[in-house]
Amino acid sequence: MAKAKSTYVCQECGATHPKWMGRCDACGAWNSLTEEAGPESAPKGLGGKRGKKIEFVGLDGHEKDPPRRVAGIAEFDRVLGGGLVPGSAVLVGGDPGIGKSTLLMQVTAKLAGTGKTVYISGEEAIAQLRLRARRLGLDKAPVSLAAATSVRDIVATLDTPDHLDVVVIDSIQTMFLDNLESAPGTVSQVRASAQELIRLAKRRGFALLLVGHVTKEGTIAGPRVLEHMVDTVLHFEGERSHQFRILRAVKNRFGPADEIGVFEMSDGGLDEVENPSELFLGEREGDVSGAAVFAGIEGSRPVLVEIQALVAPSALGTPRRAVIGWDGGRLAMVMAVLDARCGLALGPLDVYLNVAGGLKISEPAADLAVAAALLSSESGEAITGGTVIFGEIGLSGEIRPVSRIDARLKEAAKLGFTRAIIPRVRSAKKTKSADYDLQITEISHLRELADAILPAVRTHQAMG
């Protein structure tokens, strides 16, 4: 038998190296290589044994929609596309203390009323799990609890004819296989443990929920292949200083990606938020300079959120740029266009941008609202009350159309807004104010924005 040879595996990207190095050649991470025992013998290929032939079928066919197990928590079911699919694997990641275990405890307690659910923790003792359930008022739910980290023991326990509906593993980074010499949480352990558990879930037909730790960069710890192995990847995000939590689907084989569910953290756990727009706009106090309301789309639902900007003189040689909830590179682009196309010199000034409520926005449609907030803060004049703004800005200063204008305008009208500033629609279907009970102002270039939002400063010198 060939002698086992050690390899060095990068804990950031999973690349293997024959010897230890301070820096991984694949991803460039420093001090990320750990020694792991290799297989006792090299793979010998297929040899002379022939496999059986596989059968091919055509694209034309009729398949039933996969059955769903509805948790009864509408925001959770929405993100999954309608509920949990039996035999599927769902990976839930998020920062420490954000509420992952609390959410899954509530989900398993809800599902326990209609099926058999199991909650296995590798991080907490049974007493701690019971204490959380008591605090949430869920201690009477028929959930089966266990504290274990050995995948071999877990598989032996769950691989029985007894039907299971939902199994929660909290967390996958604490699980280990005893035939691997590496420590729990390493790339090889996470990959192998997840593979065994997912294979069991698909064979036995229960829904598997895996909790995943995240790195300091905000990505799920472990090999990237882990996200490819599962059917759904959910990110639980939010600012600790805010009570709002966002459950976002970044991958979903059984439903739409980029769907979000909004929760509010309270003493009794996580409460659903049926209308996020009212929540994110609930603390607005009158009309103040530097604030603009953006009508965005998160997944399939429209969400209105306030974007706040502050422009102030800088005491530093290099002006400060601070962005919370938006892309810093996108802010730099909007500022450059305002400078080059509109003559608004923001370069020597400190600029602070914040998306109120802890929501993170990624769509380009927020460009116009950000520019409006910057203009309002620089001029010191508030934007006309009851106005929502959305549109994408091009490098030449043109305002480009965005998707789902109808849904954005209907949400604004429902919440009592009276005016909307949107990109000019050039298609045959024009946007009419009477259709939405809104005063709609269409603009085609960034130079028109100041006249539209700041009537008191139409002759502002910075706008030429």
C-alpha positions, 0 to 999 in steps of 0.5 A: 500500500502506498504511503499516505502523503500530506498535502497543504490546502488553502482554507480560503479557496480550497487549492492544494499545494505539495508543500507549505507556502506563506502565500496561496498561489491560487487566491493570494491569501497569506498564511491560509495553508494547513496540512491535511493527510492525503489518500492512502493510495493514488486513484487508479482510474476505471480499470477494465470494469465497464459501467452500465449505459445511461439513458438519455431523454428529450427536452419535451416532457411534462414534470409536476411542480415539486411539492412544498412544505409551507412553514407558515412564516410568510416572509421565509416561504416567499424567499424560498419560492413558496416553501421547502421542497422535500429532498432539497438542501438550503444553506443559510449564512449570516454574521454572528449574532444576526439571528440565524439560529433564532429564525431556524428555531422558529421555522422548525417549531412551525413545521413541527405541527405538520411533520417531524422536525429535527434540530441538531446543534454542534455549537450549543448544548441542549440546555441552551437550545431549550432556553432559547425556545423558552424565550421565544415561547416555543418550548411546547413545540414537538421539535426533536433536539440533539447536540452532535458534531460527528457526521457518522453518528448523525447519518446513522441516526437519521438513515432509518425508515422513520420518515423525517420532514425537516432537519437543521444542522447548526452549523456545518462548520462544526461537523466532522468526518472521523476518517479525515485527519483535518480539523472541523471547519477546514475545507475538506471537512466542510465539503465532505460533511456537507456532501454526506448530509446532502446525499442522505437528505436526497435519499430519504426525502427530507429538507435539509437546512444548513447554517453556515458561518461567514468570513470577515468579507461577508462570504460563507466560510469554507469552499466555494463548492459548498454553495454549488452543492446546495439547492438554495443559498440564503443570506441573513443580513442587517445592521446590529444597531437596527432591528430590521433583518433581511433574508435574501436568496442569492441562489434558488433552484426552485424559485426566484433568486434575489427575493427578500424577506423582511423581519423585525427583531423583537423580544419574542424573536423575529417578527414578519414585516408585511410592508417593508416600505412603511417600515423603512420610511416610518421614521422620516421627520418632515422634509430635510435637505440631503434626503431622497426617497428611492423606489426600488425593486427587491426580488419581486416586490417594490420597496421604498427606502430613504437615501440620506446624503451629507456634503460638508467641507473637508479638513483633510487633504484627501476628502472623506467618502463614507458609504453605508448600504450602497456601492462606494464605486457607484457613488464615485461614478455619480459624483464624477458625472455630476462634476463633469456634466453638471458643474457640481464640484464635490471633489474637495468636500466630504461626502457621506451616504447612508441607506436608512433602515440597514437595507443594502441596495445594489440595483443601478436604479438608485443612481438618480435618487443618490444624485438628488440627495447629493444635490439637496445636501449641497444646496441646503434645500429640501426636496419637494415633499411627497416625491419618489425618485428612480433612474440609472445614470449614464456616463454622459449624464443621460438618464436611462430607463429601468425595469418594472416602472409600473410596480414602483409607481403603484407602491409609491401611490399606495403609500401616499406619495404625490410625485415621481421623477423617473426616466423618460420613457421612449417606448410606445407605452407612455407613463401617464400620471392619471394611471397612478394618481401621481404627478410624474416628471420625466427627465432625460438628462442629469441637468434637468434634475435640479429644476425638478427637485429643487424649485427654490434653487433653480438658478443655483450657480453650481448647476450653471 
